Amino acid sequence: MAHHKSAEKRLRQTVKRTAINRARDSRVKTAIKSVEGAIASGKKDSAEAALKAAQPILQSGVGKGVLHRNTAARKISRLTKRVKAL
């Protein structure tokens, strides 16, 4: 339990920040799953469209500190490779 004003404020900020980061992380995971689903369906057009929509979401995650820069690059690279293989 917080005993100082600053500690109470930090608790409030942490709750807000955690909710925001969780939403961002979920958005990134959903974007990746949509690309993987499109790849699994075997439709190259929809897979390319999903990948094109997912790339800015992953880059946004990097900018906001949800993902590491290299992790996002690796995920985009691997998804691109799988889409091109269709």
Biopython code that builds the backbone (N, CA, C, O; Angstrom):
import numpy as np
from Bio.PDB.StructureBuilder import StructureBuilder

atoms = [
    (1, "MET", "N", (0.842, -1.185, 0.000)),
    (1, "MET", "CA", (0.000, 0.000, 0.000)),
    (1, "MET", "C", (0.881, 1.241, 0.000)),
    (1, "MET", "O", (1.888, 1.302, 0.705)),
    (2, "ALA", "N", (0.492, 2.223, -0.795)),
    (2, "ALA", "CA", (1.282, 3.444, -0.926)),
    (2, "ALA", "C", (1.133, 4.326, 0.313)),
    (2, "ALA", "O", (0.037, 4.486, 0.850)),
    (3, "HIS", "N", (2.251, 4.891, 0.753)),
    (3, "HIS", "CA", (2.237, 5.751, 1.936)),
    (3, "HIS", "C", (2.563, 7.204, 1.592)),
    (3, "HIS", "O", (2.533, 8.065, 2.471)),
    (4, "HIS", "N", (2.871, 7.486, 0.330)),
    (4, "HIS", "CA", (3.214, 8.843, -0.083)),
    (4, "HIS", "C", (2.339, 9.244, -1.264)),
    (4, "HIS", "O", (1.840, 8.402, -2.010)),
    (5, "LYS", "N", (2.170, 10.561, -1.411)),
    (5, "LYS", "CA", (1.379, 11.084, -2.530)),
    (5, "LYS", "C", (1.953, 10.601, -3.860)),
    (5, "LYS", "O", (1.211, 10.185, -4.750)),
    (6, "SER", "N", (3.274, 10.660, -3.987)),
    (6, "SER", "CA", (3.913, 10.298, -5.251)),
    (6, "SER", "C", (3.722, 8.805, -5.552)),
    (6, "SER", "O", (3.557, 8.414, -6.707)),
    (7, "ALA", "N", (3.745, 7.987, -4.508)),
    (7, "ALA", "CA", (3.556, 6.548, -4.701)),
    (7, "ALA", "C", (2.119, 6.244, -5.112)),
    (7, "ALA", "O", (1.875, 5.350, -5.923)),
    (8, "GLU", "N", (1.169, 6.991, -4.551)),
    (8, "GLU", "CA", (-0.237, 6.813, -4.935)),
    (8, "GLU", "C", (-0.437, 7.199, -6.400)),
    (8, "GLU", "O", (-1.159, 6.534, -7.143)),
    (9, "LYS", "N", (0.216, 8.285, -6.793)),
    (9, "LYS", "CA", (0.108, 8.727, -8.190)),
    (9, "LYS", "C", (0.732, 7.698, -9.120)),
    (9, "LYS", "O", (0.181, 7.395, -10.178)),
    (10, "ARG", "N", (1.872, 7.168, -8.730)),
    (10, "ARG", "CA", (2.538, 6.155, -9.565)),
    (10, "ARG", "C", (1.640, 4.928, -9.731)),
    (10, "ARG", "O", (1.605, 4.328, -10.805)),
    (11, "LEU", "N", (0.921, 4.555, -8.684)),
    (11, "LEU", "CA", (-0.010, 3.422, -8.782)),
    (11, "LEU", "C", (-1.106, 3.711, -9.801)),
    (11, "LEU", "O", (-1.446, 2.854, -10.618)),
    (12, "ARG", "N", (-1.656, 4.924, -9.749)),
    (12, "ARG", "CA", (-2.704, 5.294, -10.710)),
    (12, "ARG", "C", (-2.156, 5.286, -12.137)),
    (12, "ARG", "O", (-2.806, 4.790, -13.059)),
    (13, "GLN", "N", (-0.964, 5.836, -12.307)),
    (13, "GLN", "CA", (-0.356, 5.890, -13.633)),
    (13, "GLN", "C", (-0.060, 4.481, -14.161)),
    (13, "GLN", "O", (-0.253, 4.202, -15.344)),
    (14, "THR", "N", (0.401, 3.612, -13.287)),
    (14, "THR", "CA", (0.738, 2.251, -13.689)),
    (14, "THR", "C", (-0.492, 1.503, -14.179)),
    (14, "THR", "O", (-0.421, 0.755, -15.155)),
    (15, "VAL", "N", (-1.616, 1.700, -13.507)),
    (15, "VAL", "CA", (-2.858, 1.029, -13.923)),
    (15, "VAL", "C", (-3.255, 1.491, -15.327)),
    (15, "VAL", "O", (-3.597, 0.668, -16.176)),
    (16, "LYS", "N", (-3.210, 2.805, -15.576)),
    (16, "LYS", "CA", (-3.559, 3.344, -16.897)),
    (16, "LYS", "C", (-2.596, 2.837, -17.963)),
    (16, "LYS", "O", (-3.010, 2.378, -19.027)),
    (17, "ARG", "N", (-1.301, 2.929, -17.656)),
    (17, "ARG", "CA", (-0.264, 2.560, -18.611)),
    (17, "ARG", "C", (-0.363, 1.072, -18.968)),
    (17, "ARG", "O", (-0.195, 0.692, -20.127)),
    (18, "THR", "N", (-0.636, 0.235, -17.959)),
    (18, "THR", "CA", (-0.754, -1.205, -18.184)),
    (18, "THR", "C", (-1.914, -1.497, -19.129)),
    (18, "THR", "O", (-1.789, -2.325, -20.031)),
    (19, "ALA", "N", (-3.031, -0.826, -18.927)),
    (19, "ALA", "CA", (-4.199, -1.028, -19.797)),
    (19, "ALA", "C", (-3.889, -0.605, -21.231)),
    (19, "ALA", "O", (-4.272, -1.292, -22.178)),
    (20, "ILE", "N", (-3.203, 0.509, -21.391)),
    (20, "ILE", "CA", (-2.851, 0.999, -22.728)),
    (20, "ILE", "C", (-1.889, 0.039, -23.415)),
    (20, "ILE", "O", (-2.072, -0.300, -24.584)),
    (21, "ASN", "N", (-0.860, -0.401, -22.687)),
    (21, "ASN", "CA", (0.127, -1.307, -23.274)),
    (21, "ASN", "C", (-0.487, -2.654, -23.612)),
    (21, "ASN", "O", (-0.129, -3.266, -24.618)),
    (22, "ARG", "N", (-1.403, -3.116, -22.786)),
    (22, "ARG", "CA", (-2.077, -4.390, -23.044)),
    (22, "ARG", "C", (-2.908, -4.297, -24.317)),
    (22, "ARG", "O", (-2.941, -5.236, -25.113)),
    (23, "ALA", "N", (-3.579, -3.163, -24.508)),
    (23, "ALA", "CA", (-4.376, -2.955, -25.722)),
    (23, "ALA", "C", (-3.483, -2.909, -26.956)),
    (23, "ALA", "O", (-3.821, -3.481, -27.993)),
    (24, "ARG", "N", (-2.357, -2.237, -26.847)),
    (24, "ARG", "CA", (-1.421, -2.157, -27.976)),
    (24, "ARG", "C", (-0.860, -3.524, -28.316)),
    (24, "ARG", "O", (-0.760, -3.887, -29.488)),
    (25, "ASP", "N", (-0.496, -4.277, -27.301)),
    (25, "ASP", "CA", (0.044, -5.617, -27.504)),
    (25, "ASP", "C", (-0.995, -6.512, -28.165)),
    (25, "ASP", "O", (-0.671, -7.298, -29.055)),
    (26, "SER", "N", (-2.237, -6.389, -27.729)),
    (26, "SER", "CA", (-3.327, -7.169, -28.298)),
    (26, "SER", "C", (-3.539, -6.799, -29.765)),
    (26, "SER", "O", (-3.773, -7.671, -30.601)),
    (27, "ARG", "N", (-3.455, -5.508, -30.072)),
    (27, "ARG", "CA", (-3.625, -5.043, -31.451)),
    (27, "ARG", "C", (-2.555, -5.650, -32.355)),
    (27, "ARG", "O", (-2.849, -6.070, -33.474)),
    (28, "VAL", "N", (-1.316, -5.696, -31.873)),
    (28, "VAL", "CA", (-0.211, -6.272, -32.638)),
    (28, "VAL", "C", (-0.448, -7.757, -32.881)),
    (28, "VAL", "O", (-0.294, -8.241, -34.002)),
    (29, "LYS", "N", (-0.824, -8.482, -31.821)),
    (29, "LYS", "CA", (-1.059, -9.924, -31.950)),
    (29, "LYS", "C", (-2.215, -10.218, -32.905)),
    (29, "LYS", "O", (-2.152, -11.166, -33.688)),
    (30, "THR", "N", (-3.269, -9.406, -32.840)),
    (30, "THR", "CA", (-4.425, -9.591, -33.719)),
    (30, "THR", "C", (-4.018, -9.380, -35.177)),
    (30, "THR", "O", (-4.455, -10.120, -36.058)),
    (31, "ALA", "N", (-3.185, -8.375, -35.429)),
    (31, "ALA", "CA", (-2.733, -8.099, -36.793)),
    (31, "ALA", "C", (-1.932, -9.277, -37.336)),
    (31, "ALA", "O", (-2.094, -9.661, -38.495)),
    (32, "ILE", "N", (-1.074, -9.844, -36.506)),
    (32, "ILE", "CA", (-0.262, -10.989, -36.924)),
    (32, "ILE", "C", (-1.160, -12.192, -37.206)),
    (32, "ILE", "O", (-0.972, -12.897, -38.198)),
    (33, "LYS", "N", (-2.139, -12.420, -36.325)),
    (33, "LYS", "CA", (-3.048, -13.555, -36.514)),
    (33, "LYS", "C", (-3.885, -13.400, -37.776)),
    (33, "LYS", "O", (-4.192, -14.390, -38.440)),
    (34, "SER", "N", (-4.259, -12.169, -38.115)),
    (34, "SER", "CA", (-5.058, -11.972, -39.331)),
    (34, "SER", "C", (-4.240, -12.315, -40.569)),
    (34, "SER", "O", (-4.771, -12.875, -41.528)),
    (35, "VAL", "N", (-2.951, -11.982, -40.556)),
    (35, "VAL", "CA", (-2.079, -12.335, -41.682)),
    (35, "VAL", "C", (-1.912, -13.850, -41.753)),
    (35, "VAL", "O", (-1.985, -14.434, -42.834)),
    (36, "GLU", "N", (-1.689, -14.481, -40.613)),
    (36, "GLU", "CA", (-1.517, -15.935, -40.596)),
    (36, "GLU", "C", (-2.783, -16.653, -41.046)),
    (36, "GLU", "O", (-2.712, -17.682, -41.719)),
    (37, "GLY", "N", (-3.938, -16.115, -40.676)),
    (37, "GLY", "CA", (-5.204, -16.703, -41.117)),
    (37, "GLY", "C", (-5.379, -16.588, -42.624)),
    (37, "GLY", "O", (-5.853, -17.516, -43.279)),
    (38, "ALA", "N", (-4.991, -15.438, -43.166)),
    (38, "ALA", "CA", (-5.084, -15.239, -44.609)),
    (38, "ALA", "C", (-4.118, -16.164, -45.349)),
    (38, "ALA", "O", (-4.435, -16.663, -46.429)),
    (39, "ILE", "N", (-2.950, -16.388, -44.771)),
    (39, "ILE", "CA", (-1.985, -17.311, -45.374)),
    (39, "ILE", "C", (-2.544, -18.730, -45.350)),
    (39, "ILE", "O", (-2.423, -19.472, -46.325)),
    (40, "ALA", "N", (-3.153, -19.095, -44.232)),
    (40, "ALA", "CA", (-3.723, -20.442, -44.098)),
    (40, "ALA", "C", (-4.864, -20.668, -45.081)),
    (40, "ALA", "O", (-5.070, -21.792, -45.539)),
    (41, "SER", "N", (-5.609, -19.612, -45.410)),
    (41, "SER", "CA", (-6.719, -19.755, -46.357)),
    (41, "SER", "C", (-6.210, -19.981, -47.771)),
    (41, "SER", "O", (-6.928, -20.511, -48.619)),
    (42, "GLY", "N", (-4.966, -19.575, -48.025)),
    (42, "GLY", "CA", (-4.358, -19.809, -49.333)),
    (42, "GLY", "C", (-4.642, -18.735, -50.357)),
    (42, "GLY", "O", (-4.254, -18.876, -51.516)),
    (43, "LYS", "N", (-5.313, -17.661, -49.960)),
    (43, "LYS", "CA", (-5.632, -16.569, -50.887)),
    (43, "LYS", "C", (-4.532, -15.514, -50.809)),
    (43, "LYS", "O", (-4.387, -14.815, -49.806)),
    (44, "LYS", "N", (-3.764, -15.416, -51.890)),
    (44, "LYS", "CA", (-2.618, -14.515, -51.884)),
    (44, "LYS", "C", (-3.034, -13.046, -51.781)),
    (44, "LYS", "O", (-2.373, -12.265, -51.097)),
    (45, "ASP", "N", (-4.131, -12.662, -52.458)),
    (45, "ASP", "CA", (-4.569, -11.261, -52.432)),
    (45, "ASP", "C", (-4.934, -10.812, -51.024)),
    (45, "ASP", "O", (-4.515, -9.745, -50.573)),
    (46, "SER", "N", (-5.721, -11.639, -50.330)),
    (46, "SER", "CA", (-6.128, -11.263, -48.973)),
    (46, "SER", "C", (-4.938, -11.303, -48.013)),
    (46, "SER", "O", (-4.869, -10.509, -47.075)),
    (47, "ALA", "N", (-4.007, -12.220, -48.246)),
    (47, "ALA", "CA", (-2.810, -12.298, -47.397)),
    (47, "ALA", "C", (-1.950, -11.055, -47.576)),
    (47, "ALA", "O", (-1.426, -10.513, -46.603)),
    (48, "GLU", "N", (-1.804, -10.599, -48.829)),
    (48, "GLU", "CA", (-1.017, -9.384, -49.078)),
    (48, "GLU", "C", (-1.682, -8.165, -48.457)),
    (48, "GLU", "O", (-1.007, -7.294, -47.908)),
    (49, "ALA", "N", (-3.004, -8.106, -48.545)),
    (49, "ALA", "CA", (-3.734, -6.976, -47.961)),
    (49, "ALA", "C", (-3.601, -6.975, -46.438)),
    (49, "ALA", "O", (-3.411, -5.924, -45.825)),
    (50, "ALA", "N", (-3.703, -8.151, -45.838)),
    (50, "ALA", "CA", (-3.570, -8.258, -44.378)),
    (50, "ALA", "C", (-2.155, -7.889, -43.937)),
    (50, "ALA", "O", (-1.971, -7.237, -42.909)),
    (51, "LEU", "N", (-1.162, -8.306, -44.713)),
    (51, "LEU", "CA", (0.227, -7.975, -44.388)),
    (51, "LEU", "C", (0.460, -6.477, -44.496)),
    (51, "LEU", "O", (1.137, -5.881, -43.659)),
    (52, "LYS", "N", (-0.108, -5.873, -45.539)),
    (52, "LYS", "CA", (0.043, -4.436, -45.735)),
    (52, "LYS", "C", (-0.604, -3.660, -44.586)),
    (52, "LYS", "O", (-0.113, -2.601, -44.196)),
    (53, "ALA", "N", (-1.701, -4.185, -44.049)),
    (53, "ALA", "CA", (-2.374, -3.540, -42.915)),
    (53, "ALA", "C", (-1.626, -3.791, -41.609)),
    (53, "ALA", "O", (-1.659, -2.954, -40.707)),
    (54, "ALA", "N", (-0.951, -4.937, -41.498)),
    (54, "ALA", "CA", (-0.276, -5.305, -40.253)),
    (54, "ALA", "C", (1.053, -4.578, -40.058)),
    (54, "ALA", "O", (1.452, -4.306, -38.926)),
    (55, "GLN", "N", (1.735, -4.263, -41.151)),
    (55, "GLN", "CA", (3.056, -3.646, -41.036)),
    (55, "GLN", "C", (3.049, -2.335, -40.245)),
    (55, "GLN", "O", (3.879, -2.180, -39.349)),
    (56, "PRO", "N", (2.151, -1.383, -40.531)),
    (56, "PRO", "CA", (2.166, -0.156, -39.729)),
    (56, "PRO", "C", (1.804, -0.383, -38.265)),
    (56, "PRO", "O", (2.261, 0.347, -37.385)),
    (57, "ILE", "N", (0.982, -1.395, -38.009)),
    (57, "ILE", "CA", (0.606, -1.692, -36.626)),
    (57, "ILE", "C", (1.823, -2.194, -35.858)),
    (57, "ILE", "O", (2.042, -1.800, -34.713)),
    (58, "LEU", "N", (2.616, -3.062, -36.485)),
    (58, "LEU", "CA", (3.827, -3.559, -35.839)),
    (58, "LEU", "C", (4.831, -2.426, -35.635)),
    (58, "LEU", "O", (5.454, -2.339, -34.577)),
    (59, "GLN", "N", (4.994, -1.560, -36.632)),
    (59, "GLN", "CA", (5.922, -0.436, -36.494)),
    (59, "GLN", "C", (5.456, 0.530, -35.408)),
    (59, "GLN", "O", (6.272, 1.122, -34.701)),
    (60, "SER", "N", (4.146, 0.683, -35.284)),
    (60, "SER", "CA", (3.602, 1.523, -34.219)),
    (60, "SER", "C", (3.928, 0.925, -32.860)),
    (60, "SER", "O", (4.239, 1.648, -31.913)),
    (61, "GLY", "N", (3.856, -0.401, -32.768)),
    (61, "GLY", "CA", (4.220, -1.090, -31.530)),
    (61, "GLY", "C", (5.668, -0.842, -31.160)),
    (61, "GLY", "O", (5.999, -0.730, -29.980)),
    (62, "VAL", "N", (6.531, -0.756, -32.156)),
    (62, "VAL", "CA", (7.947, -0.463, -31.912)),
    (62, "VAL", "C", (8.083, 0.951, -31.362)),
    (62, "VAL", "O", (8.792, 1.183, -30.382)),
    (63, "GLY", "N", (7.401, 1.888, -31.999)),
    (63, "GLY", "CA", (7.494, 3.283, -31.579)),
    (63, "GLY", "C", (6.979, 3.515, -30.172)),
    (63, "GLY", "O", (7.469, 4.391, -29.460)),
    (64, "LYS", "N", (5.992, 2.731, -29.773)),
    (64, "LYS", "CA", (5.390, 2.902, -28.451)),
    (64, "LYS", "C", (6.064, 2.049, -27.382)),
    (64, "LYS", "O", (5.690, 2.111, -26.211)),
    (65, "GLY", "N", (7.056, 1.253, -27.780)),
    (65, "GLY", "CA", (7.805, 0.464, -26.805)),
    (65, "GLY", "C", (7.178, -0.871, -26.453)),
    (65, "GLY", "O", (7.572, -1.494, -25.468)),
    (66, "VAL", "N", (6.204, -1.324, -27.242)),
    (66, "VAL", "CA", (5.566, -2.609, -26.974)),
    (66, "VAL", "C", (6.421, -3.743, -27.538)),
    (66, "VAL", "O", (6.521, -4.816, -26.943)),
    (67, "LEU", "N", (7.036, -3.489, -28.692)),
    (67, "LEU", "CA", (7.885, -4.480, -29.349)),
    (67, "LEU", "C", (9.290, -3.914, -29.529)),
    (67, "LEU", "O", (9.472, -2.705, -29.668)),
    (68, "HIS", "N", (10.271, -4.797, -29.524)),
    (68, "HIS", "CA", (11.629, -4.393, -29.875)),
    (68, "HIS", "C", (11.703, -4.249, -31.386)),
    (68, "HIS", "O", (11.012, -4.951, -32.124)),
    (69, "ARG", "N", (12.541, -3.340, -31.830)),
    (69, "ARG", "CA", (12.694, -3.047, -33.255)),
    (69, "ARG", "C", (13.036, -4.295, -34.068)),
    (69, "ARG", "O", (12.458, -4.522, -35.131)),
    (70, "ASN", "N", (13.962, -5.094, -33.576)),
    (70, "ASN", "CA", (14.383, -6.293, -34.310)),
    (70, "ASN", "C", (13.295, -7.363, -34.308)),
    (70, "ASN", "O", (13.169, -8.115, -35.275)),
    (71, "THR", "N", (12.515, -7.440, -33.246)),
    (71, "THR", "CA", (11.421, -8.414, -33.176)),
    (71, "THR", "C", (10.393, -8.108, -34.250)),
    (71, "THR", "O", (9.936, -9.009, -34.953)),
    (72, "ALA", "N", (10.030, -6.843, -34.378)),
    (72, "ALA", "CA", (9.049, -6.444, -35.390)),
    (72, "ALA", "C", (9.597, -6.711, -36.786)),
    (72, "ALA", "O", (8.877, -7.206, -37.653)),
    (73, "ALA", "N", (10.857, -6.386, -37.004)),
    (73, "ALA", "CA", (11.472, -6.610, -38.314)),
    (73, "ALA", "C", (11.473, -8.100, -38.647)),
    (73, "ALA", "O", (11.193, -8.488, -39.781)),
    (74, "ARG", "N", (11.786, -8.923, -37.666)),
    (74, "ARG", "CA", (11.821, -10.380, -37.880)),
    (74, "ARG", "C", (10.427, -10.908, -38.216)),
    (74, "ARG", "O", (10.269, -11.713, -39.133)),
    (75, "LYS", "N", (9.424, -10.458, -37.478)),
    (75, "LYS", "CA", (8.052, -10.920, -37.721)),
    (75, "LYS", "C", (7.566, -10.500, -39.105)),
    (75, "LYS", "O", (6.969, -11.302, -39.823)),
    (76, "ILE", "N", (7.821, -9.244, -39.484)),
    (76, "ILE", "CA", (7.409, -8.757, -40.799)),
    (76, "ILE", "C", (8.120, -9.541, -41.894)),
    (76, "ILE", "O", (7.510, -9.924, -42.892)),
    (77, "SER", "N", (9.405, -9.776, -41.699)),
    (77, "SER", "CA", (10.195, -10.505, -42.691)),
    (77, "SER", "C", (9.659, -11.917, -42.899)),
    (77, "SER", "O", (9.494, -12.362, -44.035)),
    (78, "ARG", "N", (9.390, -12.612, -41.813)),
    (78, "ARG", "CA", (8.919, -13.993, -41.907)),
    (78, "ARG", "C", (7.523, -14.070, -42.516)),
    (78, "ARG", "O", (7.234, -14.968, -43.307)),
    (79, "LEU", "N", (6.661, -13.128, -42.146)),
    (79, "LEU", "CA", (5.310, -13.110, -42.727)),
    (79, "LEU", "C", (5.373, -12.806, -44.220)),
    (79, "LEU", "O", (4.657, -13.421, -45.010)),
    (80, "THR", "N", (6.228, -11.857, -44.610)),
    (80, "THR", "CA", (6.390, -11.499, -46.021)),
    (80, "THR", "C", (6.858, -12.692, -46.819)),
    (80, "THR", "O", (6.365, -12.952, -47.917)),
    (81, "LYS", "N", (7.818, -13.421, -46.262)),
    (81, "LYS", "CA", (8.362, -14.606, -46.924)),
    (81, "LYS", "C", (7.264, -15.654, -47.148)),
    (81, "LYS", "O", (7.190, -16.279, -48.206)),
    (82, "ARG", "N", (6.412, -15.833, -46.127)),
    (82, "ARG", "CA", (5.326, -16.816, -46.242)),
    (82, "ARG", "C", (4.268, -16.373, -47.244)),
    (82, "ARG", "O", (3.700, -17.203, -47.954)),
    (83, "VAL", "N", (3.998, -15.062, -47.307)),
    (83, "VAL", "CA", (3.000, -14.562, -48.267)),
    (83, "VAL", "C", (3.523, -14.734, -49.691)),
    (83, "VAL", "O", (2.777, -15.139, -50.582)),
    (84, "LYS", "N", (4.796, -14.429, -49.906)),
    (84, "LYS", "CA", (5.375, -14.561, -51.242)),
    (84, "LYS", "C", (5.433, -16.014, -51.703)),
    (84, "LYS", "O", (5.406, -16.294, -52.901)),
    (85, "ALA", "N", (5.511, -16.928, -50.751)),
    (85, "ALA", "CA", (5.573, -18.352, -51.094)),
    (85, "ALA", "C", (4.229, -18.904, -51.564)),
    (85, "ALA", "O", (4.171, -19.996, -52.129)),
    (86, "LEU", "N", (3.139, -18.147, -51.330)),
    (86, "LEU", "CA", (1.806, -18.626, -51.749)),
    (86, "LEU", "C", (1.695, -18.742, -53.253)),
    (86, "LEU", "O", (0.645, -19.128, -53.767)),
]
sb = StructureBuilder()
sb.init_structure("model")
sb.init_model(0)
sb.init_chain("A")
sb.init_seg("    ")
for serial, (resi, resn, name, xyz) in enumerate(atoms, 1):
    if name == "N":
        sb.init_residue(resn, " ", resi, " ")
    sb.init_atom(name, np.array(xyz, "f"), 0.0, 1.0, " ", f" {name:<3s}", serial, name[0])
structure = sb.get_structure()
